[in-house]
Amino acid sequence: MTTRRNVLLTGAGAVAAAGGVAGIAAVLGPNKASSGTSDYSVPAPAVLRPGKRVEVIVIGAGLAGLSAARQLKVAGASVKVLEARGRVGGRVHSQRLINGTTIDHGAQFLSDSQPLVSALAREAGLVRTTSYANGDILHVMGGSTKPLRLGPDKLPLPFLGQLDAMQAMWRLDRDLEAFGKREPAASIAALDHVSAASYIRDRTISSPAFDAFEARASGEMCLPLETISAYEFLAQLASIGGVAGAEAGMQSFLTEGAEGLVRFLAGALGDELILNAPAQGVTSDADGVVVMSNGTTYRAGRLIVATPPQLYPSIGLMPLLPEGWRKAISGYQLGSVIKTVVVFDRPWWRAEGLSGTVSSPDNVFEAIVDGSPADASAGILVAFTTSTAVKTLARTPTEEGRIAQLMDWLARVYGHAVPAPVAGRSINWSAEPYSLGGYASFRGIGGWTAAPDLFKPLGRVHFAGTETAARWRSFMDGAIQSGLRAADEVIAAEG
């Protein structure tokens, strides 16, 4: 099955999770997740000493921050969550249209191989829709508008290019197997100052195989591979279980929207969650931590920072960090993504024997996938623009303009006029001030050398967010894992 994540490994298309906000769609309001049978296995927290009251500030009410806050509450700690936006979710954001269809502007896709987000969806009573994958894929190569129509398991490469891609994947598998067994210092010394692009070039022979592999990997990580190291590239793959991990499980999305996850978590916090409260200064001493927000001073014993690393300067955190950490954070490479969604009254492409997936790595709309509901009551196409293509599409400043560009592209690719959409949305996540990018950000070249212990607890400050995850980094599952880990660090330190 073609997905945003396994496209990095197969080169067959691209499915992603990034967002779009505002546009021509009428809105009833955000969906609220229903409560369901609780079967979400929260890792058992450390037991607090009797009578001990732990006070913790959490900056950020995305999946990471909310997961941390709930874990702390389970342990009996008092929590205050500060969120800069007027909503919860961070890079998770959904919207219900007037026709009852929900679309995801932010993180969207999940699979059974991601245990934490899958379990949370079950606990919240959310319904999963299997991603539609029947039918052929349209590949537009080299800027041409004449697509090549292929089955879902075929690569748009000549025979020798396919052989080259296969041997490159075999070499990548071997590198990943060895990667997990190396001593960290040796891994950093060998790989941290070599770009991921050079790493891939050294493992491919033909230009078509390299171009296909590099384009898909760049689209997956939403940035040019020249800007990150081979070590960072392999660390990302290792965090998702390599090729097998990326391909395992049935890919799906939540019928009610991914925002149902964060609304479910936030529902237990009450007035412990404060919206429209951007952190504007952080200090720490022997007595605890102090966070300033809109002229209000918040004090606690410990702090969990659950924002993307690129926001650390704006919240005043950088002075607390060691020199190596500051160097690594300053060199972070920001993922760039625009997600454009168009909604039709039906998935008209299916009648043509097509899956809805379009792969066009040389166009601003690099990948398009079918995000329609299971009952086909609406037809939804989700288009992704990533990495350097974002600069090109962002020259069109309005949503309406970008949607019009997508509609023109669809007509050219399909070779006929397409139905008018009933709704459309598009956002540049890189321009969103409390994200500054998506799906995630990554260490720049030399970042692991500068701070091999980055995101370890630093005095009374702890770190969460999908960028800090050990597993499924840059996914929703990684965000949840990071929040639970940070909460357990706090509990262990105070217990």
N, C-alpha and C positions, 0 to 999 in steps of 0.2 A: 504494500500500500504506500502510495506517495504521501509523505508528510513533510512539514516544514523541517522537522528535525532529522529524519533519516535521509533527506535529500543531500545533506552534507556528505553522506556516505555512498549514496547510490547514483547521484547525479540525474535523477529522473524527474525532478520538479521542485516545487517549494511550497510548503504550508507553514504558516507562522502565527505568532501571537503578538501583535502590536496594534496600535490603536488609531482611532479617528473620532473627532468630536465636532458637533455643530453641523448644520446643513439643512437640507430641504425636507427632512422627515419630521412629521409631527410626533410629539412625545407624550405618553401618558405618565411617565415617571419611571424611576429605577425599579427593577424587580426586587421583591423581597423573597428571600429563600424561605421555604417552608421548613418547619421542624420535622424531623423524621426519626426513625428508629436509630438510636445511638449505637453505632458499631465502629466508631473511630477510635483506634487504639492509641491513646495518648501515652507516651513513654512515662513510666512511673517516676515522678520527681523525687528528689532527696527529701527526707522528712525534716521539717524545721524543728528546732528545739522548742519545747513547750513555752508559750508565753512570748516568744520572740516575734516581733513585728518587722517585716522587711518592707521597706519602701523603695520602689523602683520607678524611675521615669523611663518611658519608652518613647523615642522620637520616631514617628512614622507609623501610620495605621494602614499599611499594606498587609499582605499575607504574612510577611515575616514578623512585623511588629504586633499584629493581632494574635498570631500563634504564640508569641512569647508572652504576651499579656495574659492569655488564657492559661498557659502552663503555670505562670506565677500565681494566678488566682487559685488554681487547683491545689497549689502548695500552701495556700493561706497567706500569701503576701499581698500587701496593698500596692496598687499600681496606678499610675497616671500616664495616659497615652496622649501625646501631643501630635496633632496632625495639621500640616500647613494648609491643606485643601479644605474645601467645604464639604467633602465627601470622604468616605473610606475607600480603600482599594489601591491607591497608588497607580501602578501600571496595570491594574485590573479595573476595567471600567466597561459596563454594559448599559444598554438602553432598550427600553421596550417601546416599539413603534405603535402608532394608533391602530394598526391592523392586528395587533397582538403578537407580532413577531419580535423576538429579542435578537439584537445584534451585539457583538462584542467589539468594542473599540480598542481594547487592550488584550491582555493574555487570554487565550482561548482554548488551546488544545491540550489534551491529557491522554494518558493510556494506562492500562492495567499494570504496566511495568513501573509506574510511578505510584508507590503504595500510599504515601501520605495524602496527596491530593485526591486520590481515588477514594480513600476511606473517608475523608472529610466531606466529599460530595455525597457519599451514602448517608453519613450522619445528618447532613443538612437536608436530606430528602430531595436532592436535585436529580433530574433525569438526564442521562447521557444519550446523546445522539451519535450513532456511528457515522464517521465521515464517509461521504459518498465517493466510491472509487470505481464504479462500473463504467465501462466505456473507454474510448481512446483518449490519449493526451495529444494536444497540439503543441508542437515545438517550433518556435520561430528562431532561426539561427542566423547569426551574422548581420542582424539588422533588417533582414528581409521580412516582408509582410506576407509572404506565401508560406503557410505553415506546413510542417511535415507531420502527418498523422500516424501515430504509433500506438501500439498496445502499452498498457501500464508497466510492463516489465522489460521494455526495450529501451536502449539508449540511443540518442540521436548522434551516433558516432559511426565512422567507417569501421570495417571489420578489424583492421589493425589498431585503430583507436580504442575499440572495445577491449581487445587483448591487453593493450597498454593500461587501460583503466583497471582491468582485473588484476594485473600484476602489481599495480600501485596500491590497490586495496589490500592485497596479500602482504605487501611490505609494511603497510600501515598497521595491520593487525599484529605483525611481529614486533613492531616498534612499541605498540601499546602494551603488549605482553611484557616486554622488557622494561617499559617505563615504570610500571608499578613495583619493580624489583630493585631499581637503582637506589643508591643513597641519594638523598635530596641534593647535597652539595655537588655530587658528580653530575646529576641531571641538569642543575642550573648552569654549571660551568660549560657543559657540552651544548646546550640547546637554547639558553636564554638570550644569547646575542646573535642568533641566527633567525631571520624572519621566517614566518610560517610560509610565505610565498616561496622563498628559496628552498625550504624543506620540501615542499610539494614538487617544485621543479626538479629537484634532485632525484625524485622517486618516479617521475614520468619520463618517457622517451619522446613521445610525439607531441607536437603543439596542440592538436585537437583534444587529446586526453588532458593535458595540463590546463588548457583554457576551460574545459568543462568542469574539471575538478575544482579549480581555483574560483570560478564564478559561483559555483554552488556553495563552496565553503565560505566565501566572502558574503554571500547572501544570507547564509545561516547565522553568521556572527555579526552581520550588519556593519562591517567595516573592511577596509582594504587589508589584505593579509600581509602587506608590507609593513604594517604598523604594529603588529604583535609578533612575539617570538614563537619559535617552534615549540618551546616548552609550554607556553600558555595555550597554544593550539592543542597539544597532546593532553595537557591538564584538563581542558574542557571536554575532550573526547573521553578521557578516563573517568570523569565525573558522571558521565551518562552510561557507563558500562561499555564503551566502545561501539563497534559495529553491531554486535549482538544486542546490546542494551537499547540502541536507538531503533532497531528494527522489531524488538519484542513488543508484544501487546497490540491490541486493537485500538487504533487512534480514534478519538471521539471529541465531542465538545458538549457543553451543558446546555440543554434546551432553554433553561431559564436564564442563561448567561453566567459567565464566571464570577460576576459580581455577587451572585448569590452566596458564594463561599465567604467573602469578607463580611457581608451583611449578617450572615449567620454568626460568625465569630464576634462581630461588634455588638450583637444583640445582648451579650452577657455582661457588657462593660458598664452600661448606664452612664452616670456622670463621671466615671473614671476616664472616659474618652472625651477629649476636647478638640473640636474642629476649628478651622480658621486660626490655628495657633502655631505659626512657624517658629521654629527654634532660631534665635538670633544671637546666641552667645552661650558658651559652655565653660564652666570652670570646675575644677576638682581639687579637693584637699583632703586632709586626714579625716575630716568630719563627714565628707560625702561629696555630692555633686550639686551644682546649681545650674539651672537652665533658664535663660531669659526668653520671654515671648510676649510681644505686644505690651511691654512695660510691666509684665507680671513676672515675679520670681518664683520658680518652682524648685524645691529642695528635696533631695532623696539620698538614700544611702548608696544607691548604685544607678547606673544609666545604661540602657541598651539603645544603641544607635542603629535604627533599622531603615536607613535611607540608602540610596545608591552612593557609592564612594565619591562621585563627582559633586555631590552636594555637601561634602564635609567642609569645604571652605565657607560656604554661605551660612552654615549653622554655627560657625565659630569654633570648630573642633580642631583645626590644624595646629594651633599653638600647643595643644596637649600631646601631639604625636612626636615620636622620635624622628630624628633627621632622615633615616632611611625610609620610614613610613611616609613622611611628607614628600620625599622624592618619588616614591612609587605612586602615591595618590596623584601628584601633579602630572605624572606621565600617563595616567589612565586614558585609554582610548574609548571614546564614546560610540556606542552603536547608534546608527542613524536609520530611522524607519518611518515611512508614511504608510498607513493602512487605509485603503479606500474600499468602501463597501457599497455595492448597489443592490437594490432589492427589486425583484420583478414579481408579477402576479403568479408566475409559475417557472419552474426550471426548464426553459424551452430547449436548452442544449441537449438534454437527455434524449429527446425524440430524434436527434441526429446521431445517436449512438456515441455521444461524447460524455466524458466524465466531468467536464467543466474546468479541468485543469489545463492551464496554458503555461508553458515554460518559454520565456523570452528574455534570457539573461542580458541581452544587449539593448533592451528597451527600458524605459523608465518604469513600466509595469513588468517587473521581472518574473513574477509568478502570480497566477490567478487560480483559485480553488473554489470548489462548491461548498458553501456553508449553509445549505438549505435545511429546513426542518425535516424531520423524518417522514412526515405525512405529505411532503411536497406542496404544502399549502401556500408556499411562497418560494420563489427562486432567488437565491442569494449567491452572488459572486464576490469573493474577497480578494482584493489585489494588494500585493506587497511591493513596495519600493524601498530598497535598502542601500546601505553603503554610499558610494559616490553618486548613485543615481538620485539620491534624495536632493542634492543641490540642484539638479536639473529640474525636477518636478516642483521644488519649492519656489522656483521663479514664478510659478502661478500661485499667487498668494491666497486665493479664495478656494473654499471647498467646492463651490459650484463650478469653478473653472477646472479644477482637477477632475471632478466627476465627468465633466463634458469631455475632457481629454481621454478618460478611460472609455467612455461610450464610443468615441471615434475609433479608438484602438480595437475595441471588440468588433466593430463592424468590419474593420480591415482584416482582422485575423480570421473571423468566421466567414468572410467573403459575401456577406449579405447584410441588409439592414436588420438591426436587432430591436426587440420591443423597447418601448420607453420604460424606464424604471419608475416605480411608485415611490421610491425613497432612495436616498444616498447620503453617505457620510464620508469624511476624509479628514485626517489630522496628521500633522507633522509632529511626532513625539519629541523630536529634538528641540522643537521650539516651545515645548511645555516646560515652564520654569521649575517645577518640582520633580521633573524627571530628567530633562536635558538629554534624552536619548532612550533607546530601546533596541532590542529586547533587554539587553544588559550592556554593561561596560566591561572592559578587559584590561589587564595590565599591559603597558607598552613594553617594547623591547628593553631588556635589562631590569624590568620591574621585580622579577623574582630574586635577582641578585641583590637589589637594593633592600628588599624587605622580605626575606624568606618566611618570617613569622607574622606577616601582615594578618590582621583580624584576630590575633590571639587576644585574650583579655588584657587590658592595659590599666592596671590599678583598679579603680572602681568603674571603669568604662568597658562595656562589652559590645560586640558587633554582630549584627544580623543583616539579612538581605540576601537575595539570591546570588549576588556576586561573591558572598562569603561562604556559600554552601560547599560541603564536601561531596555531596551527591546531587545529581540533576541540577547542576549550576546553570543559571539563566532560565530555568523553568519554574513554574508555580510550585512543583514539588520541592525544589531546592529552597525556595523562599520559606516554605513551612518548616523544612528540616533545620534551616538556619535559626529560625525563631525558637524552636524547641531546644536546640543546642545552647543558644545564648541564655535562655531562661534557666536551664539546668546548671550552667556555669554560675549564674548568680546565686541560685539556691545552694549549690555546693560551697560557694565562698562564704555564705552567711549562715550555713547550717551548723 
